[in-house]
Amino acid sequence: MDNKPFTDKVKITIKAGNGGDGMNSFKAYKGKPACGPDGGDGGDGGSVYLLADRNVADLLAFRFTSKFFAENGGRGGSNLCSGKRGEDVVIKVPCGTLVRDPESGKIVCDVFDDGEKIKLLSGGRGGKGNVRFTTARRHAPNFAQKGVITKPHELILEMKVIADVGLVGFPNVGKSSLLAKISAARPKIADYHFTTLSPNLGVVQYYESSFVAADIPGLIEGASAGAGLGHDFLRHIERTRMIVHVVDVSGIEGRDPLDDFEIINAELSAYSEKLAALPMLVAANKCDCYGAAENLERFRKKYGEKYRIFPISALRGDGTGELVRACGELLATLPPRERIPADEDFLLDDNGGLDFEIFRDETGAYVLVGGLIDMLCRNVVMNNPDSMAYFQRILKLRGVIKALSDMGCREGDTVVVGETEFEFIP
């Protein structure tokens, strides 16, 4: 028996590569020690991607490898040589993997179609070499730009099975047997509860077309509150377009099929109103067993007007053709599967952001913080006149000087940038 654990929810850490530093260098010939700048740019860091792969069944591999760091960019060289670009990291995940931020719970993306490749983080930009800072008045800049330093991010990967039809019902009612009969899937089948510990998918042929059916592990009373397999597998029904509710109409497990039906429907409703609203067909299984005819009559009398009921024997195949035909006809009238939209107000890829904030500390000084300020602290050499001129120009162009004035900063007031303090000159 294959006891490989099924994993459908994991936490990983990702990080794009840092940008390589630009080079500060000058050409040198014999007898001419400084003949102009020739420092090359640093290479960009590698990016992080997710790739949907239909051959990946679950997220088990992430139990052993949970950190994915792209390669850093190489440092720029002399003689205008650029640094090497860092290698990207491509993370393969099952189709239907939802990516969430662990703190806010917001959706980053939904990796939906096979072969779909989504960039999660862009590599840090490489710094510019000193040759990039030459101007008509600045012929020999003696500074270069450092590469962007990226930050690690934690993410939750949550697998949600992509299927057209979800087979639901109590444990041991015959869902796996039904899937094996109507498709080429070969799920594990045995006469004990919770044989299925992971969703099984099967492609069902319907004339010239086909649809995907998923055998969702057996639910029990209290599943919507986390009892039994609970939330671990209820999430896999959320993408389905319709439900086939499999009921053991024979009652050989010692349960009343009518009670079973009501309990599972109540759990679906408690977990999600969307699930409760999905179209549903009823597969009354084990009709070839003793006592099934009487229970089937009771079932039809109570639910026959609201649901289409199909008497079947999943083991022998009786009635499964009619059930498949009904599923195909119903699916033709339903909208296609849709990906779950990302939260537009959540930005994951913030590497190299040029924002800034200003606040006053306890001494009354104006303190500048943010991505723009971090970039300037990396790139500006405070004791270099050319570098300071670049610093002042960027502050003006990016609106920092105006923002300071709007906050009431006056000439001579103290402004703090990183570890440096200077007097404000508007």
Beta strands, then each sheet from edge to edge (+ up, - down):
strand 1: 9-15
strand 2: 48-52
strand 3: 67-69
strand 4: 89-93
strand 5: 97-100
strand 6: 107-111
strand 7: 117-121
strand 8: 153-159
strand 9: 165-168
strand 10: 200-206
strand 11: 209-215
strand 12: 242-248
strand 13: 280-285
strand 14: 308-311
strand 15: 357-360
strand 16: 366-369
strand 17: 414-417
strand 18: 420-423
sheet 1: 3+ 1+ 8- 5+ 6-
sheet 2: 4+ 2+ 7-
sheet 3: 10+ 11- 9- 12- 13- 14-
sheet 4: 15+ 16- 17- 18+
end
